[in-house]
Amino acid sequence: MTPSSVSELAPIVCEEMNRITAESYRTTRRGGHSKDNDESLHDRSFWPGVEFSPIEILADEQMAVTFTTTDLTGRTFGYRFDLAIAVERWNLRIGIVDAMSRPLLFASELCWYMVAQIGSVDLDGLQEGDDGISWIDARTTIFGRLIKPQAH
């Protein structure tokens, strides 16, 4: 089924992002560190060391992803975005594929971008909001420049 509106797209994207972040995967990667040198022999989570809560659809097609990390226990972090803005920006960047016609591809791109944004932020330096969540972004930064690139 091809959604005809952002409100029809939201549950499809939410379900696919939940599937992607919850499943285990195989990899052919063999890390150089003792923690991951046998990684190819086991299933691994979407992002080892990060536990994602189910993605939520908020009011007005806003979506929120919360997560915890093994490094910073006791803290909850969040990533949120406006789905309509995400669709518009993704369609402009990709050009030949409309998010409505390829919702699963679009959802996987949202996961990829979310990981890039999370990875570029100094989680230690984030302030906790009134809701107890340390949000790493504004809802309108989706598919824009990385928030605060760090040298690696």
N, C-alpha and C positions, 0 to 999 in steps of 0.2 A: 504494500500500500504506500502510495506517495502522499505525504501530508500536504495539505493545501494552505496551512497557516502555521505560524510559529506556535500557537497553542496546541496544535495537533502534532507538531514536531517535538515538542518538549518531552513527552513521556517516552518517545522512541529514543531520543538522545540520552535521556536519563537511564533507561534500561540498558542501553549498549555501553555507556560509560561505567555503569555498575558492573556489568559483565567483565569488561576489560580490566578494571581495577581489582576485581575479586578473584579472577582465575589464576591458576598456576601455569607456568610455561616451561618448555624445554629450551635450552640454548646450546649452541655449539661452542660457546665461549669457554676458554680455559684461562682463568685469571692467574696472575703472577704472584698473588699473595696466598698465604696458607688458608685464609678464610674462604677463598673462592677458586682455588686451583682445581678442584674437582666439580665445579659448578655444572659442567655438561653432563654429569652423571645423575643429577637430581632435578626434580621439578623446582622451580623457583617462583616466588610471588612476583606480581607485577613490578613492584619496587621494594626490594628487600630492605628491611629496617623502617618501612613506612606502612602504617595501617590505615586504610581509607574507610571511612564510614559511608553508608549508602548516600549517594548524591540526592539532593532534595530539590524539588521544584518549589520555589517561593512565589509570592504574588507577582503578577505582571511579567511572567516568563523569566524571572530571575532564577538562576540556578546556583546552588552552593555545594561545595565539596569540603568536608572537614576531614582532618587526618591527624594522627599522632606519629611520633618517631621514637625509635628506641634510644636515640641519643639524648633527646630532651624530654624525659619522662615527666608526666604530670601536666603537660601543656597540650592544648588543642590548637591546631592551626587551621586556617580556612582559606579557600580560594572560591571566589564567586564571580559570576558574569551575567550579563544581560543577553539572553539568547537572541533576541531580535538584532542587537548590535553585532553579535558574533556571526550571525547569518549574513548580514550585510557586508561586514569586513571580509569574511571568508570568500564570499562570492566575488568581491572586488579583487582579492589576491589571486584566486584560482582562475577566475574568468570563464573557463570552459565547462565547469561543472557547477551546477546549482545545488546548494545544501539541501533543498527540499527534495531533489531528485535522487540524492545519494546520502540519506540520513546516517547510515552506518559508517560510511567513510568520513562524514562530517564529525561524528562522535569520536572516531579514532583520532582525528586531527585535533579536536578539543583536548583529548587526553595528552597528546604529544605536546601541545602548547602549554597546558597546565604544568606538565613535568618540567618543561624548560623554564617557566616562570618560577616555580618553586625552587628549582636548582640554582637560580640566579640570585636569590634573596638570602640575606643573613638572618636566619630564623632566630638566632640568639638575641638580635637587636629589636625584634618586633614587640610592640606594646600590646598587652591584652586589652580587648575591648570590653564594654559593659556586659556583653553577652558571654564573657569568659573565653572568647575565641580570639586568637591573634590572626587577623586577616592580613594576607600578604598583598592585596590588590584592591583597586577600586573596581566597581562593576563594569566600567567602560573601557578597561585597558586590554580587553581580549583581542588577540591577533595584532597587537601593537608591538612596540619595542620592548625588550626585556626591561623589567622594572629597575634593577640595580645590578648590572653585570659585575661579577667579581673575577679577579684574576685567579686562574687555577694553575 
